[in-house]
Amino acid sequence: MDSLLAPWRNRPVRIASRLSPQEALRRIEGGIGSGSGVHTISGWVTGDEVRLVARRPFRNSWRPILRARVVATPGGCELVGSIGTHPAVKVFMTVWLCFAGLLAVLGAVFGTGSERLVALPPFLMIAFGLALNYFGHSLGRHDARALIKWLGRRLSAVRVDFS
């Protein structure tokens, strides 16, 4: 069940570096468009805020997106933020599953005899929605690791906390 709910959760990210905040932001911005392996890093840096994604050759709406800030620390800086599925995907899947659930309940409660079969398509919609969510999120799990690894290299990280 935990893996079915994973796309709705953001995971915290904290990367410590000895670089100054300005140098860290410059390195991140300078690396956008590069990547490693099959991943290309895209996104933008605005002020002290960073938004990045690790793209693959195929489209995945569930790909993880990093939203973070670079903050000064006594020994350099830290990138502090979270990584998770785009909010529009979360809203769409929530509406899809709630709508299908409502149709299933209405069909099961108000249907009589063979009319209860009306509840079957909504249950199939729920199963399809959960499967789509699970597989879409699973396809993106390596993207999150690639993005964190890329950031660790770009920032010459001394510590990476990513759960």
C-alpha positions in Angstrom: 0.0 0.0 0.0 2.9 2.3 0.7 4.1 2.2 -2.9 0.6 3.1 -4.1 0.7 6.3 -2.0 4.3 7.2 -2.8 3.5 9.5 -5.7 1.5 11.8 -3.3 4.5 12.2 -0.9 7.4 14.6 -1.3 10.7 13.3 -0.1 13.0 15.7 1.8 16.4 16.6 0.2 19.4 18.2 2.0 22.8 18.5 0.4 25.6 20.2 2.2 28.6 21.8 0.4 31.6 23.9 1.3 30.8 26.2 -1.7 29.4 29.7 -1.2 25.7 29.9 -2.0 26.5 32.1 -5.1 29.0 29.5 -6.4 26.6 26.6 -5.8 23.8 28.4 -7.7 26.3 29.3 -10.5 27.3 25.6 -10.8 23.8 24.3 -10.8 22.7 26.9 -13.4 25.8 26.1 -15.5 25.0 22.4 -15.5 21.5 22.7 -16.7 21.2 20.9 -20.0 23.9 18.4 -19.1 23.5 15.0 -17.5 24.7 11.6 -17.0 23.8 8.3 -18.7 20.3 8.6 -20.2 19.3 11.6 -18.0 19.4 15.2 -19.0 19.0 17.7 -16.3 16.6 20.6 -17.0 15.1 23.3 -14.9 15.9 26.8 -13.7 17.5 28.9 -11.0 15.8 32.0 -9.8 17.4 33.9 -6.9 18.2 31.3 -4.3 15.5 28.9 -5.6 16.1 25.9 -7.7 13.7 23.7 -9.7 15.1 20.7 -11.5 14.1 17.5 -13.3 16.1 14.6 -14.7 14.6 13.9 -18.1 14.8 10.7 -20.1 14.2 10.1 -23.8 10.6 9.2 -23.0 7.8 11.3 -21.4 6.7 10.5 -17.9 4.3 12.8 -16.1 5.3 11.2 -12.8 8.9 12.1 -13.1 10.3 13.6 -9.9 10.7 17.4 -9.6 13.1 18.9 -7.2 12.1 22.2 -5.6 14.8 23.6 -3.3 16.6 26.7 -1.9 20.3 27.2 -1.4 20.9 28.6 2.0 24.1 29.9 3.6 25.7 27.9 6.4 28.8 28.6 8.5 30.8 26.1 6.5 29.4 27.0 3.0 25.8 26.3 1.9 23.0 23.7 1.9 20.5 22.9 -0.8 17.3 22.3 1.2 14.0 21.2 -0.4 11.9 18.2 -1.5 11.5 16.0 -4.5 8.2 14.7 -5.7 5.6 14.3 -8.4 4.2 17.4 -10.1 1.2 18.8 -8.2 -1.0 18.7 -11.3 -0.5 14.9 -11.5 -1.4 14.5 -7.9 -4.6 16.6 -8.3 -5.6 14.7 -11.5 -5.1 11.3 -9.9 -7.0 12.3 -6.8 -10.0 13.6 -8.9 -9.9 10.4 -11.1 -9.9 8.0 -8.1 -12.5 10.0 -6.1 -14.8 10.2 -9.1 -14.5 6.5 -9.9 -14.9 5.6 -6.2 -18.1 7.7 -6.0 -19.5 6.0 -9.1 -18.6 2.6 -7.7 -20.4 3.3 -4.4 -23.5 4.8 -6.1 -23.7 1.8 -8.4 -23.3 -0.7 -5.5 -25.7 1.1 -3.1 -28.5 2.1 -5.5 -28.2 -0.7 -8.0 -30.4 -3.8 -7.5 -29.8 -7.3 -8.8 -28.1 -7.2 -12.2 -28.0 -3.4 -12.1 -25.2 -3.7 -9.5 -22.9 -4.6 -12.5 -23.0 -0.8 -13.2 -20.4 -0.6 -10.3 -17.9 -2.8 -12.2 -16.6 -0.2 -14.7 -15.8 2.3 -11.9 -13.9 -0.4 -10.0 -11.9 -1.1 -13.2 -11.2 2.7 -13.4 -9.9 2.6 -9.9 -7.7 -0.4 -10.6 -6.4 1.3 -13.8 -5.8 4.6 -12.0 -3.8 2.9 -9.2 -1.8 0.8 -11.6 -1.0 3.9 -13.7 0.1 5.7 -10.6 2.3 2.8 -9.4 4.0 2.2 -12.8 4.4 5.9 -13.6 6.0 6.5 -10.2 8.2 3.4 -10.6 9.5 4.6 -13.9 10.7 7.8 -12.2 12.4 6.3 -9.2 15.8 6.2 -10.9 15.3 9.8 -12.1 15.3 11.0 -8.5 18.5 9.2 -7.7 20.2 10.5 -10.9 19.2 14.0 -10.0 20.5 13.8 -6.5 23.7 12.2 -7.7 24.2 15.0 -10.3 23.6 17.7 -7.7 26.1 16.0 -5.3 28.8 16.1 -8.0 27.9 19.7 -9.1 28.1 21.0 -5.5 31.1 18.9 -4.4 28.8 17.6 -1.6 30.2 16.8 1.8 26.8 15.3 2.9 23.7 14.2 1.1 20.5 13.4 3.0 17.8 11.9 0.8 15.3 9.5 2.2 
